[in-house]
Structure formats: C-alpha cells, structure tokens
Amino acid sequence: MKQDRRGFLNTLLGIGGIGAIASIIYPVFEFLLPPESREPTVSSIKAGAIDQYEVNSAKILKFGREPVILIRKDSGEFSAFSATCTHLDCIVQYRQDTKQILCACHNGHYDLKGRNVSGPPPKPLTEFKVSVINNEITISTMEG
Amino acid sequence: MKNIIRRAYVLFVGTVIFINLPSTVRAYTLQDKVDNCFVCHQENEMLPEGFSENDIHFTSGIGCVGCHGGSAIEEDEEIAMSSKFGFIGVPDKKDIPATCGKCHSDIEFMRQYRPRIATDQVSQYFESVHGKKLKQGDNKVADCTSCHSAHSILPVDDPRSSVYPLNLPETCNHCHGNSDLMYTYKLKSNQYEEYSKSVHGVALLEHRDISAPACNDCHGNHGATPPGIQSISHVCGTCHVNNQQYFEKSNLSTIFSEAGFHGCEECHGYHSIPKPSDDMLGVGEKSVCIKCHDSGDVGYDAALSWGGKLNELRTIHEHAAEVLAEVVKKGMNDVDIDFALKDVNQSLIQLRTFVHTFDSKLIVEKADEGIVLANNALELADKEIEEYYNRRIGFGFATLAFVILAFGVYLKIRKSSNVKHES
C-alpha cells in the first residue's frame, strides 16, 4: 500500500513536472518560431528592389493594415499613396494608358500626385514617403 | 441761388461721406470721384430695397450708372438722371437680360475682372424655359435678378450668395415653391420639399456637402430646362459615370428608349431620389423591378435571381464582418482577414453598380467572386478563432499541470516530514 502511495505521488510529480516544463518551453519555442503576424502599427515597410518594378507600372502592398499603391512613373521616380479610395473605400488601381489612379467602383480618378481629379472621390489619397537606399525601396508615413 | 446752395450742400455732404467711407466702399467710386447717385440716395434714405455694400459691382467700382445709366459725377439730379447721359431708370423686365449682357456678354470687358468668366449667360438664358417665355412677353418668369438679386449680387463662390450651392435650392424655391404661380404653368410646387428629403438634398442641405447636386446641376443654370427622355441618363451620368455607361450598353436601355421611359428616373425617381438600397432589387415589397415585371415573366425571374445573389453576398459580408469583430475582440491577428474583407466590400460595391448592366452572367459572376472572397476571409477568421481556443486549452492544461505539480510537491514534503518524525 505504501509502495502504491509512493508510486502515485511520483506519478503525480512526474505529470506535474513534465506539464510545468512544457508550459515553460512551449511559449519559449513559440517565441523563437513566431506565427506570421504583423506589428500593430507600422511606420515603414520594405518594398523590395527597384528592378522589381517596371516603369509605368504599380503594385499594391500591405502597409500594416492599410493597402498602399506604389507607382513607378515614366520618369523612373516612385510615388506611394494609400490605395483606399476616399469615396467608398474600394481599392484603387493604376491606369497605364492615362497615367492616372483609378477607382473602378465608381470611376473616380486621381492624378499622380494623389489629387482627386474626377468622379466622386471627395478628397485626395494620403501620400506616403518613398526612399530608395542602395536600390532598396522603403515606404514610410510622411511623419516618418 | 437756390441751385448754388443745393450744389454746395451736395458737394460738402459728398466729401464728408467720401472721406469717412471705408476703403472697400471707396473703391466703387469712379476715378476717385464721388458717386453722387449713392450719396443722394443714401442721404435721402432712398437706397433700393435689398441694397448691400458688399455687392460685387459696388465693390468693383461699378456704380449705379453701370445699369441705370445717367451720370454719377453731375451734382444736379435732373442733369444726372437725364436722357443726355443715357439714364434709363429701372430697366423693364424684358430688358434686364440685355442690360446685364451689356457687360456680361462682352469678353473684353469681363476679362478685366475675371479672365475665366463665361460670357454666354444671356444667350443661354434665352434658350432656357425662362428666357423663351420672357421673349414671348411673360413677365412672371425668372430674369437675372430673380436668382442673383438686383443690388446685393455676390459671386457664386461666396457662401452669402443667393446662387451659392447651399442657397440655390431655396433661391429656386422662391418661385417654384409658389403654388399659385406654378399653377399658372401647370407645374408642381413641392420640388424643394421632395428634393430636401432626397439623398442629394440631405447631402447638400443637411450635411453641407457642396459636391452634392443642387437644382442647377441637373437642370442647368442660365439655360435651365427640364432634362428630356434622351438626356436624363446623361445628366445622372455626369456624376454616376459607371452606372450610366453600364445602363447605356444594356438591353434595358433600348427597351426603355422604345417605350419612352426616362432611364434612371423610372427606378430612382427624380426630385425625391431616395438613398438606394439593396431592397430595390429583387421581388420584395420595396423592389422597383416588380413595378413592371409580374410573377412568371423573364424580368421577374431575373430580378429574383439578382436580388438573391446580392442579398447572399451582403449577408455573407455582414457575417464575415461580425466574425472579424470577434477575432479583434479575442485579440487575435485580424490584419489578413481585414484585407480579405476589403476585397469582399469592393465586390459588393461593384456588384451594386454591375446591376445596371442588367446582364445575368456578369451579375452572377461578380456576386460569386465576392462570395468566394468572403468564404476565404471566413476561413482565415475560423483559423484564428480556433487558434484562440487552442491557446486557451493549452493554458488550461498548463495550469492543471502546475496545480498537480504543486499538489505533488506538497504531498512529498508532507511525507518526508512524516518519515523524519517516525525516525
């Protein structure tokens, strides 16, 4: 009987001990291999190398929880704006033929400075700062 | 002698007033000479009703003589207001457009003040219903002064102006809300009442959104006329571009045209246009389709199908938004779901516009595209919620493990202490 009680106690200690160790190791392991998640507020993102972007083209990128449109103009310069239309929050796109930013939902147009030039958008797109350092593009908020 | 005293008095009073006038008012004087029309009329409290010193002509140096003729320099009123100086007094109603047009149709003259100003107002006016009726001798119709006033005219971009967008509906309503006057033209007089409750009226008058259309945006201003059957969808299409283009290319456009129906107006109304809702499509109580289509016909079935698809997408979007809110509440990663939902929202908005194609294939495709996106968003959300519960279960197990450990340690210590006591 005594042997049984000792055995039970050791088993209890074993389970508790292993569980406690697992409870400590698991979060450490998860910390070392974090799930794919983004920081809650983003002030800048890397947008890759210049060569990835053709002249007179654009790409929608994720800037935290906001879509951003990065445009490479004919001159080779880059501009970035919030890709959310100021009318009803549709995602805008770049029109290569007219060299304007278009919101296809209600045919709103913005120029390459983000200014609303026709259609229903009530105000310009928010502009982002684009810096190119060693051929790498960084997009950041105007406030930095 | 009397005349000399009178002249001296006018000169003295004029000089005193001139010296004391603010610079803006002084600006109206011609070549820095006193405008005796203003001096005398003010002195004798005979300024015209509604006169304002902020009047754009007055502040630009164009005095009374600009419209009424006469001389502003002559001190003798009989000479000043004589035919010798082209005095015309109050212009006849029928002559008002021409009186304004003397300057406003003269590009050379107008360029001095506003290089970009239009100078076709008078010719447009005579193409309007107002202008045509005035030409026919109708003295009750609107002339330039009816909308712009006569002596307190302000530029259109001045919020105090009677033709500033926020004030324009009220200005039109002065005449168009007069039931007795409108009765003579067999016109309704409740347009303002209807308009002010419409989606446009609420945006303009309540939300003070001056990009919302006022009366002139659909009817024109100087050339004001009701839009005709052929032009109504173009008028709406000046702002609702996609809707108009889709509708113009649709089969329904041809059918409407042949039947003499007014494009957009048939479903949306005109002065009292309500904010569009998804219930307008389908076969429910608020459906506009069933105004023409009865159960069993092709249009009815199409309305049923499109309304169902729109409803399905809206419902799944709302459900996904609720699930997203739950993910946020649980503190899980909502960024990707939020992105996915933006696409669903876009599909929903586009579908509402696509409805104007009246093309089953396109409408169903767009709806299905949105539904797939919504399901993807829901899948992501479900994973996050599952992860949340996995973490809770894991935390529960960890807590249980610590409790067992603590209990085991307690028993072990107690046992060791008992052994010590026994030995």
Interface residues (C-beta under 8 A of the other chain):
Chain A: R6 L9 L12 L13 I15 G16 G17 I18 G19 A20 A22 S23 Y26 P35 S37 R38 K62 G64 R65 P67 T84 L88 D89 C90 I91 A104 C105 H106 N107 G119 P120 P122
Chain B: D209 S211 C239 H240 V241 N242 Q245 N333 V335 D338 F339 K342 D343 N345 Q346 I349 Q350 T353 E387 G394 F397 A398 L400 A401 F402 V403 I404 L405 A406 F407 G408 V409 L411 K412 K415
